[in-house]
């Protein structure tokens, strides 16, 4: 996310906001940029890859629009029953999470020559916190099968101080507090139905075969640095 005056002007124009009116000019909106991903996987069809990327772009567009609208939203009538501001804040989180989770997913499932070594930080941390690397895999797959429609994430929990698996419904429901994601799997039905119908397990196992452990390991390294920083 970044602030970009040129992009703000485009959003202002799209929303028909008069930039000469100081009360309506966007001054603080966050702007998400679409990132380019190769989706170098043999286990998804070209049509499915295209669908993934288009959905991601739609979330970026929606987030930018919501962010711009929040700048001019009336906060004085905010309430928990019927509030435009409340609705925008909920949609902001929904679309922001959708962007972030898609980017993490695209980046960690694109290695046809996937390989993990027992001396890698990712392997050692997963084995430590799940009992064994195989136990992590079983738990991860079980979470994917249990998901209703959303995401499965291996994350570092800053409260338990361990890596855990969780399933997120949609993009923003059941997200744990103290959550730093390191491995992400898209288990919305649209993520696999074109190629696997209802067989989510076959889809998940196939994608796990192409986990980019170089990228994942860097996330584990970053998690370790964050933990050290928090401990002082």
Secondary structure per residue as TSV (DSSP state, phi and psi in degrees):
chain	resnum	aa	ss	phi	psi
A	1	X	-	360.0	140.0
A	2	X	B	-154.0	162.4
A	3	X	-	-97.4	128.3
A	4	X	-	-141.5	113.3
A	5	X	H	-61.2	-38.0
A	6	X	H	-65.4	-43.7
A	7	X	H	-66.4	-36.2
A	8	X	H	-60.4	-40.7
A	9	X	H	-63.0	-38.6
A	10	X	H	-63.8	-43.6
A	11	X	H	-64.6	-43.5
A	12	X	H	-55.3	-45.9
A	13	X	H	-65.3	-42.1
A	14	X	H	-61.7	-38.0
A	15	X	T	-89.0	4.1
A	16	X	T	58.9	39.1
A	17	X	-	-93.5	129.1
A	18	X	-	-75.4	111.3
A	19	X	T	-74.0	-6.9
A	20	X	T	-85.2	-11.9
A	21	X	-	-94.2	111.4
A	22	X	T	-59.5	-27.6
A	23	X	T	-74.4	-23.7
A	24	X	T	-108.4	-11.4
A	25	X	S	-66.8	137.3
A	26	X	-	-75.1	119.9
A	27	X	S	-114.6	-26.6
A	28	X	S	-127.6	3.8
A	29	X	-	-63.8	140.1
A	30	X	-	-78.8	144.3
A	31	X	B	-126.3	123.9
A	32	X	-	-96.7	137.4
A	33	X	-	-107.0	140.6
A	34	X	-	-70.1	125.5
A	35	X	-	-96.1	155.2
A	36	X	-	-94.6	130.2
A	37	X	-	-128.3	140.6
A	38	X	-	-79.2	-31.0
A	39	X	-	50.6	51.2
A	40	X	-	-80.4	67.9
A	41	X	-	-126.5	141.1
A	42	X	S	-88.5	-4.5
A	43	X	S	-101.3	5.8
A	44	X	S	-128.2	140.8
A	45	X	-	-70.6	160.6
A	46	X	H	-60.2	-38.0
A	47	X	H	-63.8	-39.0
A	48	X	H	-70.2	-40.5
A	49	X	H	-60.4	-44.0
A	50	X	H	-61.7	-39.9
A	51	X	H	-63.4	-44.3
A	52	X	H	-55.1	-50.6
A	53	X	H	-68.0	-35.5
A	54	X	H	-68.6	-40.9
A	55	X	H	-60.8	-43.0
A	56	X	H	-58.5	-46.4
A	57	X	H	-61.9	-37.2
A	58	X	H	-63.3	-38.5
A	59	X	H	-66.7	-38.8
A	60	X	H	-61.3	-46.4
A	61	X	H	-61.6	-43.6
A	62	X	H	-65.4	-42.6
A	63	X	H	-61.5	-43.7
A	64	X	H	-63.2	-39.6
A	65	X	H	-65.6	-44.2
A	66	X	H	-63.9	-42.4
A	67	X	H	-60.4	-41.0
A	68	X	H	-66.3	-42.1
A	69	X	H	-65.4	-33.7
A	70	X	H	-65.2	-30.6
A	71	X	H	-61.3	-33.9
A	72	X	T	-105.0	7.8
A	73	X	-	-69.8	145.6
A	74	X	-	-81.3	109.7
A	75	X	-	-85.7	-12.4
A	76	X	T	-68.7	-28.6
A	77	X	T	-103.0	17.9
A	78	X	-	-61.5	131.3
A	79	X	-	-155.0	171.1
A	80	X	S	-88.5	-6.4
A	81	X	S	-97.2	-50.4
A	82	X	S	-151.5	85.3
A	83	X	-	-134.1	124.9
A	84	X	H	-62.2	-37.8
A	85	X	H	-63.6	-44.0
A	86	X	H	-59.2	-45.1
A	87	X	H	-62.3	-41.8
A	88	X	H	-64.4	-40.7
A	89	X	H	-65.3	-38.4
A	90	X	H	-65.9	-43.8
A	91	X	H	-67.4	-31.6
A	92	X	H	-61.2	-48.6
A	93	X	H	-64.8	-42.0
A	94	X	H	-58.4	-49.7
A	95	X	H	-76.1	-35.6
A	96	X	H	-62.5	-46.6
A	97	X	H	-62.3	-38.7
A	98	X	H	-60.2	-41.6
A	99	X	H	-63.5	-52.6
A	100	X	H	-62.5	-44.5
A	101	X	H	-66.5	-40.1
A	102	X	H	-63.0	-42.6
A	103	X	H	-64.6	-40.7
A	104	X	H	-64.8	-41.4
A	105	X	H	-64.7	-51.0
A	106	X	H	-55.8	-42.0
A	107	X	H	-70.7	-28.4
A	108	X	H	-102.7	10.8
A	109	X	S	-128.5	38.2
A	110	X	-	-126.4	29.0
A	111	X	-	-120.1	97.7
A	112	X	T	-62.3	-20.7
A	113	X	T	-105.6	36.5
A	114	X	-	-51.8	135.0
A	115	X	-	-155.7	134.9
A	116	X	-	-123.9	139.2
A	117	X	-	-107.6	152.7
A	118	X	T	-67.8	-19.4
A	119	X	T	-95.1	5.1
A	120	X	S	-77.8	152.2
A	121	X	H	-61.6	-40.7
A	122	X	H	-59.4	-47.3
A	123	X	H	-61.0	-46.8
A	124	X	H	-66.2	-39.7
A	125	X	H	-69.3	-39.9
A	126	X	H	-67.9	-41.3
A	127	X	H	-64.0	-39.1
A	128	X	H	-63.5	-46.4
A	129	X	H	-90.8	-16.4
A	130	X	H	-111.6	-2.3
A	131	X	S	98.6	-39.9
A	132	X	S	-163.3	162.0
A	133	X	H	-62.6	-38.7
A	134	X	H	-62.5	-38.1
A	135	X	H	-66.3	-35.4
A	136	X	H	-62.4	-45.3
A	137	X	H	-59.6	-44.3
A	138	X	H	-62.9	-42.3
A	139	X	H	-67.3	-39.5
A	140	X	H	-63.5	-46.1
A	141	X	H	-64.8	-40.1
A	142	X	H	-61.9	-39.7
A	143	X	H	-63.4	-41.1
A	144	X	H	-62.4	-41.0
A	145	X	H	-69.4	-27.7
A	146	X	H	-84.5	-16.0
A	147	X	-	-65.1	137.5
A	148	X	S	-81.2	-49.1
A	149	X	S	-174.4	104.9
A	150	X	E	168.5	-124.3
A	151	X	E	-138.3	153.0
A	152	X	E	-120.2	133.0
A	153	X	E	-134.6	130.7
A	154	X	E	-88.6	127.3
A	155	X	E	-142.3	159.0
A	156	X	E	-91.1	128.0
A	157	X	E	-98.4	115.5
A	158	X	T	-71.8	-12.0
A	159	X	T	-92.3	-46.8
A	160	X	T	-79.5	-17.3
A	161	X	T	59.0	40.3
A	162	X	E	-141.2	161.5
A	163	X	E	-84.0	138.1
A	164	X	E	-138.1	163.8
A	165	X	E	-105.4	143.4
A	166	X	E	-142.5	159.4
A	167	X	E	-118.6	129.5
A	168	X	E	-105.2	124.4
A	169	X	E	-80.7	139.3
A	170	X	T	55.4	-127.7
A	171	X	T	-116.3	-16.0
A	172	X	T	-138.1	8.6
A	173	X	B	-102.3	137.1
A	174	X	S	69.2	32.2
A	175	X	-	-82.5	120.6
A	176	X	-	-66.8	149.2
A	177	X	S	-76.5	145.5
A	178	X	S	71.3	51.7
A	179	X	E	-117.8	118.9
A	180	X	E	-126.3	107.5
A	181	X	E	-76.6	139.7
A	182	X	E	-124.6	-27.1
A	183	X	E	-135.7	131.0
A	184	X	E	-131.5	133.9
A	185	X	E	-126.4	128.2
A	186	X	E	-81.8	117.2
A	187	X	-	-124.4	26.5
A	188	X	S	-63.4	146.5
A	189	X	G	-60.2	-34.2
A	190	X	G	-65.8	-17.4
A	191	X	G	-69.6	-25.4
A	192	X	T	-134.0	-13.9
A	193	X	H	-61.5	-38.0
A	194	X	H	-57.9	-34.1
A	195	X	H	-106.0	-25.5
A	196	X	H	-127.5	3.4
A	197	X	T	52.7	-124.9
A	198	X	T	-92.4	3.2
A	199	X	-	-83.6	76.3
A	200	X	H	-65.2	-33.9
A	201	X	H	-64.4	-44.5
A	202	X	H	-62.6	-41.0
A	203	X	H	-60.2	-48.4
A	204	X	H	-63.6	-46.9
A	205	X	H	-60.7	-40.4
A	206	X	H	-62.8	-46.0
A	207	X	H	-68.0	-33.4
A	208	X	H	-65.5	-26.5
A	209	X	T	-67.8	-17.3
A	210	X	T	-117.0	23.3
A	211	X	-	-59.1	134.1
A	212	X	-	-87.4	94.1
A	213	X	H	-71.5	-20.3
A	214	X	H	-65.4	-46.0
A	215	X	H	-68.3	-44.4
A	216	X	H	-61.4	-41.7
A	217	X	H	-63.0	-35.5
A	218	X	H	-64.9	-33.3
A	219	X	H	-67.6	-39.3
A	220	X	H	-63.9	-40.2
A	221	X	H	-62.6	-41.0
A	222	X	H	-66.4	-39.6
A	223	X	H	-59.7	-42.4
A	224	X	H	-61.0	-40.9
A	225	X	H	-66.3	-39.3
A	226	X	H	-63.7	-43.6
A	227	X	H	-59.8	-45.7
A	228	X	H	-62.3	-39.5
A	229	X	H	-66.3	-40.7
A	230	X	H	-67.5	-31.8
A	231	X	H	-79.3	-10.3
A	232	X	-	80.6	360.0
